[in-house]
Amino acid sequence: MKQALILITIACMLQACTRNKVQPFNTTAAITGTGVLPFDLLDANLITSGINASTQRMHTLYGNEIALQHARTATYPGGAVLVEVTWKQQADPVWFGGNIPGSPESVEVVQFINDGNNKTEAHYHYYAGNPLKEQTANIPSAAARIAAITGERIAVMP
């Protein structure tokens, strides 16, 4: 009788352990449809990141190698590409009180292109949806977003 009770207790404990499995990767935050972006975000360099607690959003600014080299001066030459990804926050299922990226809300791309007359122009592109698609209607002001994105300071890391 005692052995049966012990076996039932162990079986119940094992069952409880398997009910609430936590995903090892945050697939909700994955950026899909990245073939439309100018470069693969997995090859990008982290420039900075931030959180806006009042809107429950978090963002990360990435850049290609050229953008990373000029991020301290915020003067970007032709060939530089900045990509800002914004996610909605969600509660972290592992750490009580923590937040992690939820579903992606937008991807903004600023490409710096030489016009051939020793002048560099910034081109703004806005992507949203799942999978990502470039949006042409109801998008933020390009000039304001370029200024905001290029004005972000590079993260200082030891």
Secondary structure, 3 states (H helix, E strand, C coil): CHHHHHHHHHHHHHHHHHHCCCCCCCHHHCCCCHHHCCCCHHHCEEEEEEEECCCCEEEEEEECHHHHHHCCCCCCCCCCEEEEEEEEEEECCCCCCCEEEEEEEEEEEEEEEECCCCCEEEEEEEEECCCCEECCCCCCCHHHHHHHHHCCCCCCCC
